[in-house]
Amino acid sequence: MPRLTTDETLAFLAEPGWLLRLATVDDDGMPRLSPVWFTHSVDDGATLGTVWFTPRERSVFFANLQRDPRVALSIDEDAQPNRKVSVQGRARVVFDVGHDDEWRDRYREIACRYLDETTADRYLGATRDQPRALLAVDLDDATVTTWRMPVDGEDPTGIWAGRFYADGSRMARIAEG
């Protein structure tokens, strides 16, 4: 199955508008999936960089992450070539609730990925009194899997890993060569 190169992964994560689907574990053990806004950066020495997001003080997923920092992240697109980035890692609190002024520029950066600047500033002004934390997932310390559909000229059996084809099926025979 075709995987994104590092450069393709970084370019995809830099594109505005994609939602981060964040999976955490509730205190009763049930999974919780939350669509959230995010931004991505790559600092010196990093390969895949860091995903940043901002839970509100009273969000369930923030309470979950304070108790158990393990996360799964999914960032994907519906249209061809159906690029997907899947992450298993740990979230860390960079700034706890009440320190919003120390990272407000990052918060604006996140909002501007989803809204034009005027609307983002209006949104930020209207929610300024709603405390948030700033969290990060370091992708270089996580398990990151990427995937996309084959493009013209690539092996069509590459849509799945070989282990998924039923033994003896036409696609298994094609994949075996």
TAVEN-V40746 format. One record per backbone hydrogen bond with DSSP energy under -0.5 kcal/mol. NH is the residue of the N-H (numbers start at 1). CO is the residue of the C=O. If there is no record, write none. Layout:
BEGIN
nh = {NH & NH}
co = {CO & CO}
END
This chain:
BEGIN
nh = {2 & 9 & 10 & 11 & 12 & 13 & 14 & 15 & 15 & 18 & 20 & 21 & 21 & 22 & 22 & 23 & 23 & 24 & 26 & 26 & 29 & 32 & 34 & 36 & 39 & 41 & 46 & 50 & 51 & 52 & 53 & 57 & 59 & 63 & 64 & 65 & 66 & 67 & 68 & 71 & 72 & 73 & 74 & 75 & 77 & 82 & 84 & 85 & 86 & 87 & 88 & 89 & 91 & 92 & 94 & 94 & 95 & 98 & 99 & 102 & 103 & 106 & 107 & 108 & 109 & 110 & 111 & 112 & 113 & 113 & 114 & 115 & 120 & 121 & 122 & 123 & 124 & 125 & 126 & 127 & 128 & 130 & 131 & 133 & 134 & 135 & 135 & 136 & 137 & 138 & 139 & 139 & 140 & 141 & 142 & 143 & 144 & 145 & 147 & 148 & 149 & 154 & 158 & 159 & 160 & 164 & 165 & 169 & 173 & 174 & 175 & 176 & 177 & 177}
co = {158 & 5 & 6 & 7 & 8 & 9 & 10 & 11 & 12 & 15 & 36 & 19 & 74 & 20 & 34 & 21 & 72 & 32 & 24 & 30 & 26 & 24 & 22 & 20 & 52 & 50 & 43 & 41 & 137 & 39 & 135 & 131 & 56 & 59 & 60 & 61 & 62 & 63 & 64 & 89 & 23 & 87 & 21 & 85 & 83 & 79 & 147 & 75 & 145 & 73 & 143 & 71 & 69 & 136 & 92 & 134 & 134 & 132 & 96 & 99 & 100 & 103 & 103 & 104 & 105 & 106 & 107 & 108 & 109 & 110 & 111 & 111 & 116 & 117 & 118 & 119 & 120 & 121 & 122 & 123 & 125 & 127 & 129 & 55 & 95 & 53 & 133 & 92 & 51 & 90 & 49 & 137 & 49 & 138 & 139 & 88 & 142 & 86 & 84 & 2 & 81 & 151 & 155 & 156 & 157 & 161 & 162 & 166 & 169 & 170 & 171 & 172 & 173 & 174}
END
